[in-house]
Amino acid sequence: MRLVFLGAPGAGKGTQAKMLVEQLKIPQISTGDMLRKAVADGTPLGKEAKSYMDKGELVPDSVVIGLIKERLQEPDTENGFILDGFPRNVSQAKELDSLLGDLGKPLDVALVLDVPFEDLMKRLTGRRTCKSCGQMYNIYFSPPKVEGKCDVCGGELYQRADDNEETIKKRLEVYQSSTEPLIEYYRNKGILKVVEGTGDINAIYRKILVQLNPVV
Ligand code: AP5
């Protein structure tokens, strides 16, 4: 199954993608995670990306397309993948179509998680992630048992640098102007599925599975 997850910052793409990975045994490919790793490793690409990410702007297409091209060559993508955070605009979507067309492996589904904008600020400012195992929490909706510590592995929780109000506002603007047009793009291709992304995380997951059936 070759799937693209669409949705605004904080819509729950990462949360739901991780659940699907367990069930479908295909990798989650998150350009945001790849870029954050490059920033943390201090690579030249990370240094370039950081200036855009800190402002809530998109990193240049050439950078992320290069990352995705390399990642999609890896053998674990043979049976499919979940793209989380890519494509982010129509030109990235066209590049992806051409790349997958060359490989003879077109997308099966583009699934958008639809969440009202007024819910997103609290989700993003409240997000905390474990430095060791990546487990995600939310101090408002799903807090850890002990403040600042991961329930799963005891690791330290951190807040993403771009999860502050000013940067979130910019990310939401960028989503509306650059990424939202992809909904129409994939609807026109006949592969769009829409799932309402508010409420219980497990209930949303079940709705996603219904939408993916019979592809899964
Ligand atoms: P990226 O890392 O992709 O961030 P994003 O799109 O802003 O998405 P998020 O990871 O913030 O949200 P999410 O939808 O995954 O939500 P999550 O599941 O974590 O991008 C970051 C930056 O990298 C970009 O700004 C850009 O600079 C750059 N970048 C990345 N890709 C790029 C590309 N292709 N091109 C150019 N630049 C690129 O959930 C959020 C919180 O909500 C969590 O706390 C979670 O616990 C909670 N939550 C989840 N579901 C629910 C629920 N149902 N109810 C209550 N709380 C919930």
Boltz pocket constraint, residues with backbone or C-beta under 6 A from the ligand:
constraints:
  - pocket:
      binder: B
      contacts: [[A, 7], [A, 8], [A, 9], [A, 10], [A, 11], [A, 12], [A, 13], [A, 14], [A, 15], [A, 16], [A, 31], [A, 32], [A, 33], [A, 35], [A, 49], [A, 52], [A, 53], [A, 54], [A, 56], [A, 57], [A, 58], [A, 59], [A, 60], [A, 61], [A, 64], [A, 84], [A, 85], [A, 86], [A, 87], [A, 88], [A, 92], [A, 123], [A, 124], [A, 126], [A, 127], [A, 128], [A, 136], [A, 137], [A, 138], [A, 141], [A, 142], [A, 162], [A, 171], [A, 197], [A, 198], [A, 199], [A, 200], [A, 201], [A, 204]]
      max_distance: 6.0
